C-alpha cells in the first residue's frame, strides 16, 4: 500500500498491512452469537404462547413482533 501526502513534494510511503486474528475475540464473538440466538428463541417461544391473546390478536401484530425480534436479536 502506498500512502502519499497532500502535495506533490510530499514523499510517498510504502507500507505493509498486517491482519491479526485473535482466538479470544473469536471465542467471545461465538459466545455473544449463541446468547443472541438463545434470546431470540425465547422471544419466539413467548410469542407462540401468546398467540390469539391480548397483544397478538391479528396476523399483522404477530408479523410486526417477529420483525422486531429479527431486527434486534
C-alpha positions in Angstrom: 0.0 0.0 0.0 1.4 3.4 -0.9 0.5 6.4 1.2 1.0 9.8 -0.4 0.9 13.3 1.1 -1.4 16.1 0.1 1.1 18.0 -2.0 3.4 16.8 -4.9 6.5 17.5 -2.8 5.5 15.0 0.0 7.2 11.7 -0.1 5.3 8.5 -0.9 5.5 5.9 1.8 5.4 2.2 1.0 3.5 0.4 3.8 2.6 -3.2 4.6 -0.7 -4.3 6.2 -0.9 -6.9 8.9 -4.1 -8.7 9.7 -4.4 -10.2 13.2 -6.8 -13.0 14.1 -7.5 -13.3 17.8 -8.8 -16.6 19.2 -10.0 -14.8 22.3 -12.1 -12.4 20.2 -13.4 -15.2 18.0 -14.5 -17.1 21.2 -16.2 -14.0 22.6 -18.0 -13.5 19.3 -19.2 -17.1 19.3 -20.5 -16.8 22.9 -22.3 -13.5 22.0 -23.8 -15.0 18.9 -25.1 -18.0 21.0 -26.6 -15.7 23.6 -28.3 -13.6 21.0 -29.8 -16.7 19.3 -31.0 -18.0 22.7 -32.7 -14.7 23.5 -34.4 -14.7 20.0 -35.5 -18.3 20.6 -37.0 -17.4 24.0 -38.8 -14.4 22.4 -40.3 -16.5 19.7 -41.4 -19.1 22.2 -43.0 -16.4 24.3 -44.7 -15.1 21.2 -46.0 -18.6 20.4 -47.5 -18.9 23.8 -49.2 -15.5 23.5 -50.9 -16.1 20.1 -54.6 -15.1 19.9 -54.1 -13.5 23.3 -54.3 -9.9 24.4 -51.4 -8.5 22.4 -51.2 -10.7 19.3 -54.8 -10.9 18.1 -54.2 -10.5 14.4 -51.6 -11.7 11.9 -50.3 -8.2 11.5 -49.5 -8.0 15.2 -47.6 -11.2 15.0 -45.7 -10.2 11.9 -44.7 -6.9 13.4 -43.4 -8.6 16.5 -41.4 -11.1 14.5 -39.9 -8.2 12.5 -38.8 -6.5 15.8 -37.3 -9.8 17.1 -35.4 -10.4 13.9 -34.1 -6.8 13.8 -33.0 -6.6 17.4 -32.0 -10.2 18.2 
